[in-house]
């Protein structure tokens, strides 16, 4: 199992222990469905409730896409894409995943921005590809995703014909409402339902994440097993001192109370970049409300030690870090010896690249702790499906507990609507006439 090391968190054991009672209550409220946001607790026992039949259904759909496509575009934004991307990038070869390695379809992502160049270049790239689309939107109405899907649907139908398009376009959306559901029903697409009681950022273990991950060729059974084992390992019956989600929630809240307002999630493996992005959304949307919440930021080390390292070491002391540390890489690479030793690196000859990386990690921890940056480490034996499943559930459970400790509803995101209202008013969307007038007035004043 993955482990959490809080020994360098620079917070007293008493302060952490002080959260035990409150966390026990919070865990119980989650179990009983009596906490804030209790209509969105479907994620809590999701891993242990996924049936073998459902996995087979997903795998069959994935197989159809794998057999009929060299490229699959996943259209979705926020919780409807970050989890899938995080897992796929963490498990993929850093250089082959964008250049179809022959065995697996190339997975591309769209519908997560409105960049004209991005969409133009995507449609150009797809021109000679046998591509399919997984259209993911819980509401079925998200503008970014709907715009991309409109373009992709048309191109897929024109390139591959309506009949094939019908086979290689899959919808993952609400059971009844939203434009994505209407379209899927009308066109007869294979579709999967996003459960009502699972919010976007908690949905990676629903078809939202599982289908794209299976299409990419990864073992979703192991992913779900890892999550289910973590569900057990963080259950209310597990003692506080052994429950890593409870410990993480306690430490970060203790630090927040001491003025540590920013948490950075750190990796030393570039493949984890999108895991950082997924985590940022999970914690940002869950906790950042009512004028409260730790600001979730993320860095890729050692890369960002050369950009953000100075701030972290010596900037305002309002920051703490959580390092996702991978114990064993998949591959082995030794530094060669060089007769001339012009670069002076012969002292590393015969050492593994990872040994240098690990010393960078340890050296950074020592320096940051000396600089007053509390440090937690999530220790992960290796990057595989099982451990990623554990990481996902560990962070989800801790997030639910942590948000409730802050006294906010961790499962809503009312603030996300503000920009949408303005954008629709500015674009003159029917139904927004009053807002359009108001916004024009504001811009002209
Ligand atoms: O966590 C959330 O609820 C959001 O990030 C959504 O996932 C995101 O806005 C996309 O919404 P939808 O799936 O409705 O298109």
Boltz pocket constraint, residues with backbone or C-beta under 6 A from the ligand:
constraints:
  - pocket:
      binder: B
      contacts: [[A, 77], [A, 78], [A, 79], [A, 80], [A, 136], [A, 137], [A, 138], [A, 139], [A, 140], [A, 141], [A, 142], [A, 145], [A, 199], [A, 200], [A, 201], [A, 202], [A, 285], [A, 413]]
      max_distance: 6.0
